[in-house]
Amino acid sequence: MGTTTAELRAWRVSVYEQIREMTHLQGKGKVERLCRLAGVSRAGFYRHWQQSQPDEEEVALCHRIEQLFIEHRSHYGVRRITRLLRMEGMRVNHKRVERVMREDQLLAVGKRKFIPATTNSNHDLPVYLNLAARVKATAINQVWVADITYIRLRQQFVFLAVVIDRYSRRVIGRAVSKSIDTELTLSALQQAIKTREPRPGLVHHSDQGIQYAAQSYVAVLEAHGILPSMSRPGNPYDNAFCESFMKTLKKEEVHCSEYKNLKDLKIHIEDFIDRYYNQQRMHSALGYISPANFEAAANVAADDLRSTPRMKYFEAPQEVAAVP
């Protein structure tokens, strides 16, 4: 290996060249593993590659960007692709990634025209104080948010209800039905309760729709010591966490697919939520990691879901009077 600076540099260069040859022989390559075994950094390897063989490095970069774009269902744009490349040790900036993606026509799939929401709050059932606006979640099972959206099949609309843990953005309950009723929302809620087994004191937040205000729904909440919380009328920002997920679901799954029937839709929704969104998709609000990885990083063990810290309460912001 040598001891002088020049000898160490020459040794590293020889190691980098060997790694480059081995990645060629292995096809896709295992740069991270080879660098670790050789005792050199991935960043150093990519820096040397870019300096010594710029054309070859450019081709490899283009190929890797294309792979990541396909792996994430053609939905990751410049920002997330750049983040993934940097996590792999590649020396790239967003301008270079943007150029490659533009030249290769790797355009993230866009959203379609929005159709009005499905909330029906025209009822005489009790509505509840907005507790979620007064809570700062510090762990899972402190604040859940719930909502409903529509999905269009070939000949009909069907409806999806979800329950999301606000702390980790993880979807913990879901249900799909041809009817937008309390049975739909109850199915999603019961799945979330079975999955998480929360302790009493959890806040459940929703809009004021009849599906969430119904006696049967509130009875299940109360039976498990869960506190109902509802958005203020005409203020969708109170439930922004669910709105964000619905937007992602529509953009990255629903608008990119043609479903044969309700059964086919359920298969796709399960795959997107359980195997992609929760486990793989990077979330900007979580530091660009997936909900599952965020929970793991927060030391939330699967056998300790009931032991969560107490949530923090704060004063709700003052209502701003409308200017006449």
C-alpha positions as CSV (number, residue, x, y, z in Angstrom):
1,M,0.0,0.0,0.0
2,G,2.8,2.4,0.8
3,T,3.1,5.2,3.4
4,T,3.7,8.4,1.5
5,T,1.0,10.5,0.1
6,A,2.0,9.6,-3.5
7,E,2.1,5.9,-2.7
8,L,-1.3,6.0,-1.0
9,R,-2.8,7.9,-4.0
10,A,-1.3,5.3,-6.4
11,W,-2.7,2.5,-4.4
12,R,-6.2,4.0,-4.4
13,V,-6.1,4.6,-8.1
14,S,-5.1,0.9,-8.7
15,V,-8.0,-0.2,-6.4
16,Y,-10.4,2.1,-8.3
17,E,-9.4,0.6,-11.6
18,Q,-9.9,-2.9,-10.3
19,I,-13.3,-2.1,-9.0
20,R,-14.3,-0.5,-12.3
21,E,-13.2,-3.6,-14.2
22,M,-15.1,-5.9,-11.8
23,T,-18.3,-3.8,-12.1
24,H,-18.0,-4.3,-15.9
25,L,-17.7,-8.0,-15.5
26,Q,-20.6,-8.2,-13.1
27,G,-23.0,-6.2,-15.2
28,K,-25.0,-4.1,-12.9
29,G,-22.1,-4.1,-10.4
30,K,-21.8,-3.9,-6.7
31,V,-19.8,-0.8,-6.2
32,E,-20.8,-0.3,-2.6
33,R,-19.8,-3.8,-1.6
34,L,-16.5,-3.7,-3.5
35,C,-15.5,-0.3,-2.1
36,R,-16.3,-1.5,1.4
37,L,-14.2,-4.7,1.0
38,A,-11.3,-2.7,-0.5
39,G,-11.4,-0.1,2.2
40,V,-12.1,2.9,-0.1
41,S,-15.0,5.3,-0.4
42,R,-17.7,5.2,-3.1
43,A,-17.4,9.0,-3.5
44,G,-13.7,8.6,-4.1
45,F,-14.3,5.9,-6.7
46,Y,-16.9,8.0,-8.6
47,R,-14.6,11.1,-8.4
48,H,-11.7,9.1,-9.9
49,W,-14.0,7.6,-12.6
50,Q,-15.3,11.0,-13.6
51,Q,-11.8,12.5,-13.9
52,S,-10.1,9.6,-15.6
53,Q,-12.9,8.3,-17.9
54,P,-15.5,11.1,-18.2
55,D,-17.3,9.6,-21.2
56,E,-17.6,6.2,-19.6
57,E,-18.7,7.7,-16.3
58,E,-21.4,9.7,-18.2
59,V,-22.8,6.5,-19.8
60,A,-22.9,4.7,-16.4
61,L,-24.6,7.7,-14.8
62,C,-27.3,7.8,-17.6
63,H,-27.8,4.1,-17.2
64,R,-28.2,4.3,-13.4
65,I,-30.6,7.3,-13.7
66,E,-32.7,5.3,-16.1
67,Q,-32.7,2.3,-13.7
68,L,-33.8,4.4,-10.7
69,F,-36.5,6.1,-12.8
70,I,-37.9,2.7,-13.8
71,E,-37.6,1.2,-10.3
72,H,-39.7,4.0,-8.9
73,R,-42.4,3.6,-11.5
74,S,-41.5,6.7,-13.6
75,H,-42.6,9.0,-10.7
76,Y,-39.3,10.3,-9.3
77,G,-38.2,13.7,-10.6
78,V,-34.8,15.4,-10.5
79,R,-34.8,16.1,-6.8
80,R,-35.4,12.5,-5.6
81,I,-33.2,10.9,-8.3
82,T,-30.4,13.3,-7.3
83,R,-30.8,12.3,-3.7
84,L,-30.7,8.6,-4.5
85,L,-27.5,9.0,-6.6
86,R,-25.8,10.9,-3.8
87,M,-26.8,8.3,-1.3
88,E,-25.0,5.8,-3.6
89,G,-21.9,8.0,-3.5
90,M,-22.1,9.5,-7.0
91,R,-20.8,13.1,-7.4
92,V,-23.8,14.8,-9.1
93,N,-25.8,17.9,-8.8
94,H,-29.4,18.5,-9.7
95,K,-28.5,20.4,-12.9
96,R,-26.6,17.5,-14.3
97,V,-29.4,15.0,-13.4
98,E,-32.0,17.4,-14.9
99,R,-30.0,17.5,-18.2
100,V,-29.7,13.7,-18.4
101,M,-33.4,13.2,-17.7
102,R,-34.4,15.8,-20.1
103,E,-32.2,14.4,-22.9
104,D,-33.4,10.9,-22.3
105,Q,-37.0,12.1,-22.0
106,L,-37.4,10.7,-18.5
107,L,-40.3,12.8,-17.4
108,A,-42.2,12.1,-14.2
109,V,-45.9,11.2,-14.8
110,G,-48.2,14.2,-14.2
111,K,-51.6,14.4,-12.5
112,R,-54.9,14.6,-14.2
113,K,-57.8,17.1,-13.7
114,F,-59.1,17.1,-10.2
115,I,-62.7,16.0,-9.5
116,P,-64.5,17.5,-6.4
117,A,-64.1,15.8,-3.0
118,T,-66.5,13.3,-1.5
119,T,-67.2,14.8,1.9
120,N,-70.9,15.1,2.9
121,S,-71.1,17.1,6.1
122,N,-74.8,18.0,5.7
123,H,-76.1,16.1,8.7
124,D,-77.3,16.6,12.3
125,L,-74.8,14.2,14.0
126,P,-72.4,15.6,16.6
127,V,-69.1,17.0,15.4
128,Y,-66.0,17.2,17.5
129,L,-63.3,19.7,18.5
130,N,-60.3,19.9,16.3
131,L,-57.8,18.3,18.7
132,A,-55.2,17.5,16.0
133,A,-54.5,21.2,15.5
134,R,-53.4,21.3,19.2
135,V,-51.2,18.3,19.1
136,K,-47.6,17.8,18.2
137,A,-47.0,14.1,17.6
138,T,-43.7,12.8,19.0
139,A,-44.2,9.1,18.2
140,I,-46.5,6.7,16.4
141,N,-50.1,6.0,17.6
142,Q,-50.6,9.5,18.9
143,V,-52.5,11.1,16.0
144,W,-54.2,9.2,13.1
145,V,-55.7,11.0,10.2
146,A,-58.5,9.5,8.0
147,D,-60.0,10.4,4.6
148,I,-61.8,9.1,1.6
149,T,-61.1,9.5,-2.1
150,Y,-62.7,8.3,-5.4
151,I,-61.1,6.1,-8.0
152,R,-62.6,5.8,-11.5
153,L,-62.9,2.3,-13.1
154,R,-64.0,1.8,-16.7
155,Q,-67.7,2.0,-15.9
156,Q,-68.0,3.3,-12.4
157,F,-66.5,5.2,-9.5
158,V,-65.4,3.3,-6.4
159,F,-64.1,4.7,-3.1
160,L,-60.9,4.3,-1.0
161,A,-60.8,5.1,2.7
162,V,-57.4,5.3,4.5
163,V,-56.1,5.8,8.0
164,I,-52.6,7.3,8.2
165,D,-50.2,7.7,11.2
166,R,-49.4,11.4,11.2
167,Y,-46.0,11.0,12.9
168,S,-44.5,8.6,10.3
169,R,-47.0,9.2,7.3
170,R,-47.5,5.4,7.1
171,V,-50.8,4.1,5.8
172,I,-52.0,1.7,8.5
173,G,-55.5,1.1,7.4
174,R,-57.4,1.0,4.0
175,A,-60.6,-0.2,2.5
176,V,-62.0,-0.1,-1.1
177,S,-65.8,-0.3,-1.8
178,K,-68.4,0.6,-4.4
179,S,-70.3,2.5,-1.7
180,I,-69.2,5.5,0.1
181,D,-70.7,4.7,3.5
182,T,-69.7,4.1,7.1
183,E,-68.9,0.5,6.4
184,L,-66.1,1.7,4.2
185,T,-64.5,3.9,6.8
186,L,-65.1,1.4,9.5
187,S,-63.2,-1.3,7.6
188,A,-60.2,1.0,7.3
189,L,-60.3,1.9,10.9
190,Q,-60.6,-1.6,12.2
191,Q,-57.6,-2.7,10.1
192,A,-55.6,0.2,11.6
193,I,-56.6,-0.8,15.1
194,K,-55.8,-4.5,14.5
195,T,-52.4,-3.6,13.0
196,R,-51.3,-1.0,15.7
197,E,-53.2,-1.9,18.9
198,P,-53.0,1.7,20.2
199,R,-53.2,2.7,23.8
200,P,-56.1,4.9,25.0
201,G,-55.6,8.6,24.3
202,L,-54.9,8.4,20.6
203,V,-56.4,11.3,18.6
204,H,-58.3,10.3,15.4
205,H,-58.7,13.2,13.0
206,S,-61.1,13.4,10.0
207,D,-63.4,15.8,8.2
208,Q,-67.0,16.3,9.4
209,G,-68.4,13.8,6.8
210,I,-71.3,11.6,7.8
211,Q,-69.1,8.5,7.4
212,Y,-66.9,9.6,10.4
213,A,-69.7,11.3,12.4
214,A,-71.9,8.2,12.3
215,Q,-72.8,6.6,15.7
216,S,-71.3,3.2,14.7
217,Y,-68.0,4.8,13.8
218,V,-67.7,6.9,16.9
219,A,-68.7,3.9,19.1
220,V,-65.7,2.0,17.8
221,L,-63.4,5.0,18.6
222,E,-64.8,5.3,22.1
223,A,-64.5,1.5,22.7
224,H,-60.8,1.7,22.2
225,G,-60.3,5.0,24.1
226,I,-59.6,6.9,20.8
227,L,-60.5,10.6,20.9
228,P,-62.4,11.9,17.8
229,S,-61.2,15.1,16.2
230,M,-62.7,16.9,13.1
231,S,-61.6,19.6,10.7
232,R,-63.2,23.0,10.7
233,P,-65.7,23.5,7.9
234,G,-64.2,24.7,4.6
235,N,-60.6,24.2,5.9
236,P,-58.9,21.3,4.1
237,Y,-55.5,22.2,5.5
238,D,-56.5,20.6,8.8
239,N,-56.2,17.2,7.1
240,A,-53.3,18.0,4.8
241,F,-51.5,14.8,5.6
242,C,-54.2,12.7,4.0
243,E,-54.6,15.1,1.2
244,S,-50.8,14.7,0.4
245,F,-51.1,11.0,0.3
246,M,-54.2,11.0,-1.9
247,K,-52.4,13.3,-4.3
248,T,-49.4,10.9,-4.5
249,L,-51.7,7.9,-4.9
250,K,-53.5,9.5,-7.8
251,K,-50.4,10.8,-9.5
252,E,-48.2,7.7,-9.1
253,E,-50.7,4.8,-9.3
254,V,-54.3,5.6,-10.2
255,H,-53.6,7.9,-13.2
256,C,-51.0,5.6,-14.6
257,S,-53.1,2.4,-14.6
258,E,-56.2,0.9,-16.2
259,Y,-58.0,-1.4,-13.8
260,K,-60.1,-4.3,-15.1
261,N,-62.4,-4.4,-12.2
262,L,-62.7,-3.8,-8.4
263,K,-60.6,-6.9,-7.7
264,D,-57.8,-5.8,-10.0
265,L,-57.9,-2.3,-8.3
266,K,-57.5,-3.8,-4.8
267,I,-54.5,-5.8,-5.9
268,H,-52.8,-2.7,-7.3
269,I,-53.7,-0.6,-4.3
270,E,-52.3,-3.2,-1.9
271,D,-49.1,-3.4,-3.9
272,F,-48.7,0.4,-4.1
273,I,-49.4,1.1,-0.4
274,D,-47.8,-2.0,1.3
275,R,-44.9,-2.7,-0.9
276,Y,-44.0,0.7,-2.4
277,Y,-45.4,3.7,-0.5
278,N,-44.8,2.4,3.0
279,Q,-41.6,0.5,2.4
280,Q,-39.7,2.3,-0.4
281,R,-41.0,5.7,-1.4
282,M,-38.9,8.6,-0.1
283,H,-40.9,11.2,1.7
284,S,-39.5,14.7,1.7
285,A,-41.0,15.6,5.1
286,L,-39.3,12.5,6.6
287,G,-35.8,13.5,5.4
288,Y,-36.1,11.5,2.2
289,I,-36.7,8.1,3.7
290,S,-39.7,5.8,3.6
291,P,-42.3,5.7,6.4
292,A,-41.2,2.2,7.4
293,N,-37.5,3.3,7.5
294,F,-38.5,6.4,9.5
295,E,-40.2,4.3,12.1
296,A,-37.2,2.0,12.3
297,A,-34.8,5.0,12.6
298,A,-37.0,6.3,15.5
299,N,-36.5,3.0,17.3
300,V,-40.1,2.0,17.0
301,A,-39.9,-1.8,17.4
302,A,-42.8,-4.0,16.1
303,D,-43.1,-5.6,19.6
304,D,-43.2,-2.3,21.4
305,L,-45.9,-0.4,19.5
306,R,-47.9,0.3,22.7
307,S,-45.1,2.1,24.5
308,T,-45.1,5.5,23.0
309,P,-44.2,8.9,24.6
310,R,-46.9,11.3,25.6
311,M,-47.8,13.8,22.9
312,K,-47.3,17.5,23.3
313,Y,-50.2,19.9,23.3
314,F,-50.0,23.6,22.4
315,E,-52.4,26.5,22.0
316,A,-54.3,26.5,18.7
317,P,-53.6,29.5,16.5
318,Q,-56.0,32.3,16.8
319,E,-58.7,32.5,14.2
320,V,-58.1,35.4,11.7
321,A,-61.2,37.5,11.2
322,A,-62.3,38.0,7.6
323,V,-61.6,41.4,6.2
324,P,-64.9,43.0,5.1
